Amino acid sequence: MEQIAKNEILKIRNLQTYFFSSDGTAKAVDGATFSLRKGKVLGVVGESGCGKSVTAQSVMRLVPSPPGKIVGGEIMFDGQDLTKLSMAEMRHIRGNRISMIFQEPMTSLNPVFTIGDQLSEMFILHRNMNKKEALDASTEMLAKVQIPAPEARIGEYPHQLSGGMRQRVMIAMALSCDPEVLIADEPTTALDVTVQAQILDLIIKLKDDFGTAVEMITHDLGVIAETADSIVVMYAGKVVEQADTIELFENTLHPYTRGLLNSTPVLGRRTAGKFERLNEIKGMVPSLYNLPKGCKFCERCPEAMPICSQKEPELTEINASHAVRCWLHIPH
């Protein structure tokens, strides 16, 4: 079995996850390559439909089949290619060594079981605890994610908790078995700003306490700037730019990444004494069933050249900490 680099806990190489239907083949993830380093936070950003969540579901082997299928590539974890494991083997890894916080906790938590029942299941399944031991461990875990009166909350149902509380329960479930990798898929969606900040602070604190590597999926570059050590930018199923966080913000190369940054509101931003209008990326993300030839961003790009519509660029290393998929920065 191939070993991944010493500081990498997870290596995704040329991952291809497609969805097959009567309308054709949707290439939701098409050749994604990136890695997650131990004890670090990797931010994965992009518009809705760019392949962020499907990449995470592929790692967890949760892509619904049919219609979805991993048709190529590797997901290397601890010397094993997860795409080659059976579902029984994945159950020993999923929730135990690799965990995921899903976007909407109300749809992820079962409404007919108490918080204690759902949380203790992780300890019973992966730590071979009895019911009492599992409930005690669950109560302790709720305290770690700063839920007040955890002894009382353990007997409540999801609808009795606020959105922020439910998200903390999801974090407690994800971290209950001290996973080596935590995937957080839009962990602050639908939460108010103050609760968002608390949840992000909590994830970072627990990452430091447990030494967990975190993949943070979001469309919010403000969240990424505050939390991530490195960033992967995805568009139409492909990685278009990746770099260390400071490098990416100070030396943005891909027009799509610049568009994302320029469309982020900045309080009080002015030009010549006047407030700036919020810029937008014109056009729409192309249909995954009918992707354009050449660069997938070509039709929306303000800097497109003739070669962009004819030939797709490869993801090319610009320096040791920065790679981009764009003809503006690749010899041709």
VMD Tcl script that draws the C-alpha trace (Angstrom):
set ca {
  {0.00 0.00 0.00}
  {1.27 3.43 -0.95}
  {2.18 5.70 1.95}
  {1.30 9.38 1.88}
  {3.77 12.10 2.84}
  {4.74 12.30 6.50}
  {2.81 15.51 7.30}
  {-0.26 14.53 5.22}
  {-3.06 12.59 6.86}
  {-5.30 12.53 3.78}
  {-4.36 12.74 0.11}
  {-6.98 13.07 -2.63}
  {-5.51 12.37 -6.04}
  {-7.34 12.88 -9.36}
  {-10.73 12.13 -7.76}
  {-13.61 11.70 -10.20}
  {-17.16 11.37 -8.88}
  {-19.91 11.34 -11.50}
  {-23.70 11.16 -11.38}
  {-25.47 9.19 -14.08}
  {-29.06 9.95 -15.11}
  {-31.34 10.00 -18.13}
  {-30.15 13.57 -18.81}
  {-26.54 12.43 -19.14}
  {-23.45 12.33 -16.94}
  {-22.81 15.09 -14.41}
  {-19.12 15.37 -13.56}
  {-19.61 16.68 -10.03}
  {-15.94 16.16 -9.12}
  {-13.60 15.85 -12.08}
  {-9.94 15.29 -11.27}
  {-9.64 16.99 -7.87}
  {-6.22 16.71 -6.20}
  {-5.29 18.13 -2.80}
  {-4.09 17.00 0.62}
  {-4.90 17.60 4.28}
  {-2.04 18.05 6.75}
  {-2.04 16.80 10.32}
  {-3.27 19.35 12.85}
  {-4.05 21.93 10.14}
  {-7.20 23.48 8.70}
  {-7.79 23.25 4.95}
  {-10.45 25.57 3.54}
  {-12.40 24.42 0.47}
  {-14.32 27.28 -1.16}
  {-16.44 27.92 -4.23}
  {-19.98 28.67 -5.35}
  {-22.85 26.25 -4.80}
  {-22.58 23.28 -7.16}
  {-18.81 23.46 -7.59}
  {-18.15 20.03 -6.05}
  {-17.16 20.86 -2.46}
  {-19.72 18.71 -0.66}
  {-19.53 15.85 -3.16}
  {-15.77 15.70 -2.57}
  {-16.43 15.37 1.17}
  {-19.11 12.74 0.61}
  {-16.67 10.83 -1.59}
  {-14.10 10.76 1.22}
  {-16.76 9.42 3.59}
  {-18.04 7.04 0.87}
  {-21.52 8.51 1.31}
  {-22.22 9.34 -2.35}
  {-25.69 7.90 -3.08}
  {-25.38 5.03 -5.56}
  {-27.21 5.07 -7.87}
  {-26.97 7.66 -9.37}
  {-23.51 8.62 -8.06}
  {-20.27 6.71 -8.40}
  {-16.56 7.28 -7.79}
  {-15.23 6.40 -11.24}
  {-11.55 7.26 -10.79}
  {-8.80 8.55 -8.57}
  {-7.55 7.73 -5.09}
  {-8.35 8.83 -1.54}
  {-5.29 7.81 0.48}
  {-5.68 7.61 4.26}
  {-3.14 5.87 6.50}
  {-1.71 4.00 3.51}
  {-5.13 2.77 2.37}
  {-7.11 3.83 -0.67}
  {-10.60 4.44 0.72}
  {-12.16 3.96 -2.71}
  {-11.08 0.31 -2.61}
  {-12.51 -0.54 0.83}
  {-15.75 -2.45 1.38}
  {-18.68 -0.78 3.15}
  {-17.97 -2.93 6.23}
  {-14.36 -1.69 6.32}
  {-15.52 1.90 5.83}
  {-17.87 1.64 8.82}
  {-14.82 1.13 11.06}
  {-13.30 4.36 9.70}
  {-16.38 6.55 9.21}
  {-17.33 8.34 12.43}
  {-14.34 6.81 14.17}
  {-11.17 7.97 12.40}
  {-12.81 10.33 9.88}
  {-15.87 12.30 10.97}
  {-18.12 14.85 9.32}
  {-20.26 17.75 10.50}
  {-23.15 18.09 8.06}
  {-24.70 21.34 6.83}
  {-28.09 21.21 8.55}
  {-28.19 19.57 12.00}
  {-31.99 19.38 12.11}
  {-32.02 17.04 9.12}
  {-28.97 15.10 10.33}
  {-30.29 14.38 13.83}
  {-33.09 11.84 14.20}
  {-36.16 13.63 15.63}
  {-37.53 10.54 17.43}
  {-34.41 9.74 19.48}
  {-32.95 11.75 22.35}
  {-29.62 13.51 22.07}
  {-28.19 10.96 24.50}
  {-29.37 8.00 22.43}
  {-27.82 9.39 19.25}
  {-24.55 10.49 20.80}
  {-24.02 7.36 22.89}
  {-24.38 5.20 19.77}
  {-20.92 6.41 18.66}
  {-19.30 5.19 21.88}
  {-21.17 1.86 21.83}
  {-20.28 1.18 18.20}
  {-16.65 2.33 18.12}
  {-15.53 2.13 21.77}
  {-17.42 -0.99 22.90}
  {-18.96 0.80 25.90}
  {-22.13 -0.32 27.63}
  {-25.16 1.99 27.72}
  {-24.33 3.69 31.03}
  {-20.68 4.26 30.11}
  {-21.75 5.65 26.73}
  {-24.24 8.08 28.31}
  {-21.61 9.27 30.80}
  {-19.13 9.81 27.95}
  {-21.83 11.62 25.95}
  {-22.55 13.97 28.84}
  {-18.84 14.72 29.15}
  {-18.64 15.39 25.40}
  {-21.56 17.84 25.54}
  {-19.74 19.70 28.30}
  {-16.63 19.90 26.08}
  {-18.61 21.59 23.32}
  {-19.88 24.10 25.90}
  {-23.52 23.04 26.09}
  {-24.95 24.22 29.43}
  {-26.54 21.66 31.77}
  {-25.40 18.66 29.68}
  {-26.99 16.22 32.14}
  {-30.40 17.66 31.25}
  {-29.75 18.06 27.51}
  {-28.83 14.39 27.18}
  {-32.48 13.47 27.63}
  {-33.92 16.06 25.26}
  {-34.94 15.74 21.62}
  {-33.44 17.77 18.71}
  {-36.51 20.02 18.36}
  {-36.05 21.17 21.97}
  {-32.66 22.69 21.19}
  {-31.77 25.89 19.34}
  {-29.91 25.83 16.02}
  {-26.61 26.64 17.70}
  {-27.14 23.92 20.31}
  {-27.95 21.34 17.62}
  {-24.80 22.28 15.75}
  {-22.79 21.79 18.94}
  {-24.36 18.35 19.31}
  {-23.25 17.52 15.76}
  {-19.71 18.65 16.63}
  {-19.80 16.52 19.78}
  {-20.87 13.50 17.72}
  {-18.17 14.13 15.14}
  {-15.42 14.47 17.76}
  {-16.64 11.78 20.16}
  {-14.10 9.19 18.99}
  {-11.13 11.58 18.65}
  {-11.03 11.40 14.82}
  {-7.82 12.06 12.92}
  {-9.77 13.96 10.24}
  {-12.82 16.20 10.71}
  {-14.78 17.40 7.66}
  {-16.96 20.42 8.45}
  {-19.45 21.02 5.62}
  {-20.82 24.56 5.96}
  {-20.87 24.22 9.78}
  {-22.27 27.72 10.34}
  {-25.05 27.75 7.72}
  {-28.34 29.27 8.98}
  {-26.79 30.41 12.26}
  {-26.73 34.04 13.36}
  {-23.40 35.87 13.31}
  {-22.59 35.62 17.02}
  {-23.34 31.88 17.10}
  {-21.27 31.42 13.92}
  {-18.27 32.95 15.66}
  {-18.77 30.71 18.71}
  {-19.02 27.56 16.56}
  {-15.87 28.44 14.58}
  {-13.94 29.22 17.77}
  {-15.14 25.90 19.19}
  {-13.99 23.90 16.15}
  {-10.54 25.51 16.26}
  {-10.23 24.98 20.03}
  {-11.21 21.33 19.75}
  {-8.87 20.91 16.76}
  {-6.03 22.15 18.95}
  {-7.12 20.02 21.92}
  {-7.55 16.80 19.92}
  {-4.86 17.42 17.26}
  {-7.43 16.80 14.54}
  {-6.92 17.81 10.91}
  {-9.92 19.83 9.67}
  {-11.35 20.27 6.17}
  {-13.58 23.35 6.33}
  {-16.06 23.57 3.43}
  {-17.70 26.96 2.94}
  {-18.55 29.69 0.45}
  {-17.63 32.36 3.02}
  {-14.10 33.65 2.45}
  {-14.28 35.60 5.70}
  {-14.62 32.32 7.60}
  {-11.70 30.85 5.66}
  {-9.46 33.87 6.27}
  {-9.94 33.49 10.02}
  {-9.62 29.72 10.34}
  {-7.70 28.05 7.48}
  {-3.99 27.40 7.08}
  {-4.37 26.69 3.36}
  {-7.13 27.03 0.77}
  {-8.45 25.05 -2.19}
  {-10.72 26.91 -4.64}
  {-13.09 24.69 -6.67}
  {-15.10 25.50 -9.77}
  {-17.26 23.13 -11.86}
  {-15.80 20.06 -10.17}
  {-12.16 21.07 -10.56}
  {-9.52 22.67 -8.33}
  {-8.67 25.99 -9.99}
  {-6.33 27.42 -7.34}
  {-4.70 26.25 -4.13}
  {-2.27 28.00 -1.81}
  {-1.43 28.82 1.78}
  {-4.01 31.27 3.12}
  {-1.79 34.35 3.34}
  {-0.29 33.63 -0.08}
  {-3.72 33.28 -1.70}
  {-5.11 36.50 -0.25}
  {-1.96 38.52 -1.01}
  {-1.25 37.05 -4.44}
  {-4.56 35.92 -5.93}
  {-3.96 34.48 -9.40}
  {-7.13 32.96 -10.83}
  {-9.83 35.38 -12.08}
  {-12.49 33.24 -10.38}
  {-10.77 33.53 -6.99}
  {-10.47 37.30 -7.51}
  {-14.17 37.37 -8.35}
  {-15.00 35.59 -5.10}
  {-12.88 38.02 -3.11}
  {-14.33 41.08 -4.86}
  {-17.89 39.89 -4.26}
  {-17.29 39.74 -0.50}
  {-18.80 42.80 1.23}
  {-16.35 44.98 3.15}
  {-17.84 47.41 5.66}
  {-17.08 51.00 4.76}
  {-15.10 50.26 1.57}
  {-14.90 53.43 -0.54}
  {-13.30 54.64 -3.77}
  {-12.77 58.37 -4.31}
  {-14.91 59.06 -1.27}
  {-17.87 57.04 -2.54}
  {-19.09 53.68 -1.32}
  {-18.26 50.91 -3.77}
  {-20.94 48.79 -5.32}
  {-20.64 45.10 -4.53}
  {-19.03 43.37 -7.50}
  {-20.47 40.13 -8.78}
  {-19.21 37.30 -10.96}
  {-21.34 37.67 -14.06}
  {-23.10 34.68 -15.55}
  {-23.96 31.31 -14.05}
  {-22.04 28.17 -13.12}
  {-22.24 25.94 -16.23}
  {-24.41 22.83 -16.18}
  {-22.41 19.79 -15.15}
  {-24.24 17.92 -17.91}
  {-22.98 20.33 -20.56}
  {-19.60 21.75 -19.58}
  {-17.87 24.09 -22.05}
  {-14.79 23.05 -23.93}
  {-11.51 24.43 -22.60}
  {-11.42 26.32 -19.30}
  {-14.69 25.81 -17.43}
  {-14.67 29.44 -16.25}
  {-13.98 30.83 -19.73}
  {-17.52 32.03 -20.49}
  {-17.64 34.14 -17.29}
  {-14.02 35.28 -17.23}
  {-13.28 38.99 -17.91}
  {-9.70 38.09 -18.93}
  {-10.44 35.17 -21.28}
  {-8.12 34.65 -24.26}
  {-8.73 32.60 -27.45}
  {-6.85 29.58 -26.03}
  {-9.14 29.51 -22.99}
  {-12.14 28.32 -25.04}
  {-10.08 25.75 -26.94}
  {-7.88 23.94 -24.42}
  {-8.25 23.32 -20.70}
  {-5.22 24.31 -18.60}
  {-3.65 21.91 -16.12}
  {-3.27 22.73 -12.43}
  {0.28 24.10 -12.46}
  {2.61 24.85 -9.55}
  {3.67 28.51 -9.55}
  {5.79 28.22 -6.41}
  {6.18 25.82 -3.49}
  {2.93 26.99 -1.84}
  {0.79 28.07 -4.80}
  {-0.77 26.30 -7.81}
  {-3.30 27.56 -10.37}
  {-5.29 26.31 -13.36}
  {-5.23 29.35 -15.67}
  {-3.61 30.20 -19.01}
  {-2.78 33.69 -17.70}
  {-0.03 32.09 -15.59}
  {0.95 29.06 -17.69}
  {3.25 29.23 -20.73}
  {1.43 28.38 -23.94}
}
mol new
graphics top color blue
foreach p $ca { graphics top sphere $p radius 0.5 }
foreach p [lrange $ca 0 end-1] q [lrange $ca 1 end] { graphics top cylinder $p $q radius 0.2 }
display resetview
